[in-house]
Amino acid sequence: MAANLTWTWEQHKKFANAVAIYGFDETPGMWRYLIWVTGKTEEEVKLHYEKLMRGIRNIEAGLLRLPENENVIDGLNNNGNNRQDYD
């Protein structure tokens, strides 16, 4: 089964909060927890996790600047709604 790489804002926020709570230990328990919280498959969760880790490494290395958009506040995108795809 092919992974669904599109994540809604709500799914991404649940994922990010779960990682913050559970930590970055990459144990089977962490994967089960992320799957349970997001409702995604193991493959989808692992791909999203790898993307998150890549982004963190790039930020730490100074390769990626954080957005300075005044219109992005509390998860709202430029259109004023909270729907954003995270693929």
LUMNUZA-302892 format. One record per residue (C-alpha): x, y, z; residue number from 0. Coordinates in steps of 0.2 Angstrom, whole numbers, always signed. Layout:
[[X Y Z] NUM]
...
***
This chain:
[[+0 +0 +0] 0]
[[+7 +17 -5] 1]
[[+10 +30 +9] 2]
[[-2 +45 +9] 3]
[[+11 +59 +11] 4]
[[-2 +73 +13] 5]
[[-4 +78 +31] 6]
[[-17 +90 +37] 7]
[[-12 +104 +50] 8]
[[-22 +94 +63] 9]
[[-12 +78 +60] 10]
[[+5 +87 +59] 11]
[[+1 +96 +76] 12]
[[-4 +79 +84] 13]
[[+12 +71 +77] 14]
[[+23 +86 +83] 15]
[[+15 +86 +100] 16]
[[+17 +67 +102] 17]
[[+35 +68 +97] 18]
[[+38 +82 +110] 19]
[[+29 +72 +123] 20]
[[+37 +54 +119] 21]
[[+54 +60 +114] 22]
[[+65 +54 +100] 23]
[[+70 +37 +105] 24]
[[+64 +28 +90] 25]
[[+58 +13 +99] 26]
[[+44 +1 +94] 27]
[[+34 +10 +107] 28]
[[+37 +27 +100] 29]
[[+31 +21 +83] 30]
[[+15 +13 +90] 31]
[[+11 +29 +100] 32]
[[+14 +40 +84] 33]
[[+3 +28 +74] 34]
[[-11 +29 +87] 35]
[[-11 +47 +89] 36]
[[-11 +52 +71] 37]
[[-21 +38 +63] 38]
[[-8 +36 +50] 39]
[[+1 +20 +45] 40]
[[+19 +15 +51] 41]
[[+26 +19 +34] 42]
[[+18 +36 +34] 43]
[[+23 +40 +52] 44]
[[+41 +35 +48] 45]
[[+42 +45 +32] 46]
[[+35 +60 +41] 47]
[[+47 +58 +56] 48]
[[+62 +57 +44] 49]
[[+56 +73 +36] 50]
[[+55 +81 +53] 51]
[[+72 +75 +58] 52]
[[+80 +82 +41] 53]
[[+72 +99 +44] 54]
[[+78 +100 +62] 55]
[[+96 +95 +56] 56]
[[+95 +108 +42] 57]
[[+89 +122 +55] 58]
[[+103 +117 +67] 59]
[[+116 +118 +53] 60]
[[+110 +135 +48] 61]
[[+104 +128 +31] 62]
[[+86 +133 +33] 63]
[[+79 +149 +39] 64]
[[+63 +150 +50] 65]
[[+49 +159 +41] 66]
[[+47 +177 +46] 67]
[[+29 +179 +39] 68]
[[+18 +190 +50] 69]
[[+3 +181 +44] 70]
[[+8 +164 +50] 71]
[[+2 +165 +69] 72]
[[-4 +151 +79] 73]
[[-5 +139 +64] 74]
[[-15 +150 +53] 75]
[[-9 +151 +35] 76]
[[-9 +167 +24] 77]
[[-28 +164 +20] 78]
[[-33 +165 +39] 79]
[[-38 +147 +40] 80]
[[-30 +133 +49] 81]
[[-29 +120 +35] 82]
[[-12 +117 +28] 83]
[[-5 +101 +20] 84]
[[+11 +94 +27] 85]
[[+18 +82 +14] 86]
***
